[in-house]
Amino acid sequence: MKLTLPALILFATACFACIGVAASASGLLVTTQQDMTEERSEPFTQERFMAAQAAGLAILVDISASWCPTCRRQGEVIGQILERGEFADLVILKLDWDDQRQLARGFGARRQSTLVVYRGLDEVGRAIAITSDGDIQSLLSQAYTN
């Protein structure tokens, strides 16, 4: 039997869908680090940012784009760090580079994959395109040092 490319794609899609349904039904799906970051993060709003600043909280403004592989990797690493229980009170605000570019520019961001850390009103750290666990952990730690 000879399969055409469209038929093969349809078959593969159906197989992956069945595997996903079976895994979900059996409870085999696990939370990924990216999921952990998404669970802990909130969409950026000026109101939420200002409220967190006024409360003196540790804040990560994650300026990212859904299509950006570096941003995706940053999310995975941040998820791994959060999974270890570190920075439990960190407020993570996701600022969408494509939809909120003017706000991103207000933070001085020239590109996506920019991470900006605050402690209350003060910016205490900033990095662009870092993806290593140690670098991101060091950046986040800056919100907890005097």
C-alpha positions as CSV (number, residue, x, y, z in Angstrom):
1,M,0.0,0.0,0.0
2,K,1.4,3.4,-1.0
3,L,0.6,6.4,1.1
4,T,0.6,9.9,-0.2
5,L,2.2,12.6,1.9
6,P,-1.2,14.2,3.0
7,A,-2.5,10.7,3.9
8,L,0.7,10.0,5.9
9,I,0.4,13.4,7.7
10,L,-3.2,12.7,8.6
11,F,-2.4,9.2,9.9
12,A,0.5,10.5,12.0
13,T,-1.7,13.3,13.4
14,A,-4.4,10.8,14.4
15,C,-1.8,8.5,16.0
16,F,-0.4,11.3,18.1
17,A,-3.8,12.4,19.1
18,C,-4.7,8.9,20.2
19,I,-1.5,8.7,22.2
20,G,-2.2,12.0,23.9
21,V,-5.7,11.0,24.8
22,A,-4.5,7.6,26.2
23,A,-1.8,9.3,28.2
24,S,-4.1,11.9,29.5
25,A,-6.8,9.3,30.5
26,S,-4.2,7.2,32.3
27,G,-2.7,10.1,34.1
28,L,0.7,9.7,32.5
29,L,1.0,13.3,31.4
30,V,3.3,15.2,33.7
31,T,3.7,19.0,34.2
32,T,6.6,20.4,32.3
33,Q,8.8,23.2,33.5
34,Q,7.2,25.5,30.9
35,D,3.8,24.6,32.4
36,M,5.1,25.5,35.9
37,T,6.2,28.9,34.7
38,E,2.9,29.5,33.0
39,E,1.0,28.5,36.1
40,R,3.0,31.0,38.2
41,S,3.0,33.8,35.7
42,E,0.4,36.5,35.0
43,P,-0.1,38.6,31.9
44,F,1.6,42.0,32.4
45,T,-0.6,44.9,33.3
46,Q,0.6,48.2,34.4
47,E,-1.9,48.0,37.4
48,R,-0.5,44.6,38.6
49,F,3.1,45.8,38.2
50,M,2.5,49.0,40.1
51,A,0.6,47.1,42.9
52,A,3.5,44.6,43.2
53,Q,6.0,47.4,43.3
54,A,4.0,49.3,46.0
55,A,3.9,46.1,48.1
56,G,7.7,45.8,47.9
57,L,7.6,42.4,46.2
58,A,10.2,40.6,44.1
59,I,9.1,40.9,40.5
60,L,10.3,39.4,37.2
61,V,9.1,41.1,34.1
62,D,9.6,38.4,31.4
63,I,9.5,40.1,28.0
64,S,9.0,37.3,25.5
65,A,7.4,36.2,22.3
66,S,5.6,32.9,21.6
67,W,7.7,32.2,18.5
68,C,11.1,32.9,20.2
69,P,13.1,29.7,21.0
70,T,15.3,31.6,23.5
71,C,12.2,32.8,25.3
72,R,10.9,29.2,25.4
73,R,14.2,28.0,26.9
74,Q,14.2,30.8,29.5
75,G,10.7,29.7,30.5
76,E,11.8,26.1,30.8
77,V,14.8,27.1,33.0
78,I,12.7,29.4,35.2
79,G,10.2,26.5,35.5
80,Q,13.0,24.2,36.7
81,I,14.1,26.8,39.3
82,L,10.5,27.3,40.5
83,E,10.0,23.5,40.7
84,R,12.9,23.3,43.2
85,G,10.8,25.6,45.4
86,E,13.1,28.6,45.0
87,F,11.7,32.1,44.8
88,A,8.2,31.0,46.0
89,D,7.0,34.6,46.4
90,L,8.4,35.9,43.1
91,V,5.7,37.7,41.0
92,I,6.2,36.8,37.3
93,L,4.6,39.1,34.8
94,K,4.7,38.0,31.2
95,L,5.0,41.0,28.8
96,D,4.2,39.9,25.2
97,W,6.8,41.4,22.8
98,D,4.4,41.3,19.8
99,D,1.3,42.6,21.5
100,Q,2.8,45.0,24.1
101,R,5.8,46.4,22.3
102,Q,5.3,49.9,23.5
103,L,5.2,48.7,27.1
104,A,8.4,46.7,26.4
105,R,10.1,49.8,25.0
106,G,9.1,51.6,28.2
107,F,11.2,49.1,30.1
108,G,14.1,49.9,27.7
109,A,13.8,46.5,26.0
110,R,15.3,46.3,22.5
111,R,14.2,42.8,21.9
112,Q,12.3,39.8,23.2
113,S,14.0,37.4,25.7
114,T,14.7,40.3,28.0
115,L,14.3,39.6,31.7
116,V,14.0,42.5,34.1
117,V,14.0,42.0,37.9
118,Y,12.6,44.4,40.5
119,R,12.5,44.6,44.3
120,G,9.7,47.0,44.9
121,L,10.3,50.2,43.0
122,D,13.9,49.5,42.2
123,E,15.2,47.7,39.2
124,V,17.9,45.4,40.5
125,G,18.8,43.3,37.5
126,R,18.4,42.9,33.8
127,A,19.6,40.3,31.2
128,I,19.0,39.6,27.5
129,A,18.9,36.1,26.0
130,I,20.4,34.3,29.0
131,T,19.4,30.6,29.2
132,S,21.6,28.9,31.7
133,D,20.2,27.9,35.1
134,G,23.1,29.6,36.9
135,D,22.7,32.9,35.1
136,I,18.9,33.0,35.5
137,Q,19.1,32.0,39.2
138,S,21.7,34.7,39.8
139,L,19.5,37.2,38.1
140,L,16.5,36.3,40.2
141,S,18.5,36.3,43.4
142,Q,19.2,40.0,42.9
143,A,15.6,40.7,44.0
144,Y,16.4,39.2,47.4
145,T,19.7,40.8,48.2
146,N,20.1,44.3,49.8
